[in-house]
């Protein structure tokens, strides 16, 4: 089974969680979702990266934060291509929640100038991000209708994406199992639990 790991926003295939899973899953595919164009990053472009990797079907997706939201979006649109998903603190309600976190003044400035300076964890420096990300993200549903078996692992102390978002997502979906962990958004203090749950769920 092909397994693809989708990293989070302003991250990279070299992130700690990406490397953690790559060390344990032989052949894990970890793409660079911005493909070298962080300024031009959009949800649509990232979904196209996923499409090119799993177009032949039969793949499982592991996604972290924004990568988790992308995994859910793709799975909802391609039920025959994706067998199951593992979502790590998935960034449901991405566009709306981002707007709330940034505030109206920053959002207005971003739209007016077309650019937002933000820290890129993969590059370890501040980079410019185009308004196109938000403009495009608003076209997508806050909570994708995933029908495949889905495992969500979310920290109860997450101050970036509230665990309540995952609770609401799982509540009405019998195909979704939510595991709440004593951790924050990064989930780096519970990697043993992440691996145990993922290995069992994906039958590795």
N, C-alpha and C positions, 0 to 999 in steps of 0.2 A: 504494500500500500504506500502510495506517495503521501508524504506529510510535508506541509509547508508552514513555516513559522513567519508570522507577520509582526514586525516590531512596532513600537509605539511612535507617537508624534515626536519629531526632532530627535529621533534615535537612529540606530543603524544595526546592521547584522553583527556588529561587534559588542552589542549591549550585553550586560551580565547575564540576563535571562536567556537571550538568544544563544549565547555560548554555553550556558548551562544545559539547555536542551540539546544542542548540537553535539555535545560530548556524550550524550546518552542515547540519542536516536541516530543510528547509522543512516546516512543518506539524507538527513534532514535538509530541506531546501530553505534557505533564508535570504530572500531577495532584498536589495536596497530599494525601498518603495518609492523614493523620490527620483531614482535613476539619475542622480547628480544635478537635479534642478529643484532645489528646495524652494526657491522663490516662486516657481510655477506649480507648486504642489497643489493637487486637488484630490477629492475623494474619487472622482471618475478616473483620473489617471492611475491612481493606486489600484483601483479595481481592475483596470486593464492589465496591470502587471500580474495580478493574480490570475486573470483569465488566460494569459499566455502560458502560465505555468501548469494550470490544471485543466485546460480545455479538453483533454482526452478523457477526463472523468476519473472517478474512483479515488479521490484524494480526501485527506483529512486536513483541517486547518487548525493551527494553534495561533491565537492572536493576543497581543498584550496592549491594553489601553485602546488607543485609536486602532491598532491592529486587530483588537478584539471586535470593535465595531465594524471594521472592514470585513472581517471573517463572517460576521453575522449578516451583513448586507449581501455578501457574495453568496453565502449558503441559501439565503432566502430567495435569491434570483436563480439559482442553479441547483435545485434539489437532486437532480440526477448526476451531477458532477461531484458533489461534496457528500461524503458519507457521514461525517460527524465533525463537531467543532469543540475545541477547548478554548474558553474565553477567560483571560486573566485580567481582572478589573476592567472589563470592557467599557469603552467610553460611549455608552448609550446617551441619547439626547445631545449629541456632539455639538451641533450648531447652536442650539439654544443655551446649553450650559456654558459654552465658551463665551458667548455674549454676556451672560450673567457674571462670569468670573472677571472678564476684562472691564466691564462697566460701559456705560453709554458714551462717555467722553472718549475713551480709547477706541471704541468701535467706530465712532463718527470720524475720528482722525484717521483710522486705518482705511476706511472707505474713501475718504476725501483725498488722501495722498496715494492710495493704492499699495501702501507698503507698511509692514509692522516689523519692528526689530524684536527678535526673540532669541533666547538662548537655545543653541542646538547642542544637545548632549553628545551626539555622535562626533561632531566636529570640535566640541569643547570651545566654542566661541559664539558670539552673537551674529546672527545672520538675518537678512531681510526676507520677509515672507509676503507674498502678494495677496491682495484682497480676493483674488480668484478662489482661494480655498474656502472662505466663508460664503461667497456668492454661490459656489458649486454645492457646498455642504447643505445649504438650505433646501436643496431639491430632494434630499433624501429623508426617509422616515426616521424618527427618533429611535424606534424600537422595531427592528426588522422582524418579519414573521418567519422565524426559523422553524422548520418542521422536522429536521433531522435530530438524532440524539445530540444533546448539547450539555457540556459540563462547564459551569462557571465557578471560578475560584476568585474570591474577592475579600479583601481585608476589611475588617469592621472599623478600622481606624483610618480609612482612606479619606484624605482631605482634598483629593483632586477630583475623583469620581465617587460620589457617595454610594455606599453599599445599597442604599435604598433603591437606586436605579436598577440594580441587578435583582433585588427582591421583587420589585414590581414586574420585571420582565419574566421572572420564573413563576410567579404566582399563578398565572392562568395558562401555563404551558406544561402539560404533563411530560413532554419530551425533554424538559430542562431540569438538571440537578444543580442546585446552588450549594456550594460549600463555603461557609463563612470562616475566615481565618483571623487569628489574632495578629494582624499585620497592618501595614499602611499600603499606599498605592504601589510601591515598588515590589512588595512581596518577597524581598530578598532574605528575610529572616525565617521564612517558612518553605525554603526550597525543597526540603525533604518531603513535606506534605504535597507540594506541587507535583513532584515527580511520582510519588506513590499514587496519587489520584489520576494523573495523566496516564501513567503506565497501565493501570487497571482499565481505565475507560477506553483506551485505544488498543488494548490487548497486545501490548508490546512484550 
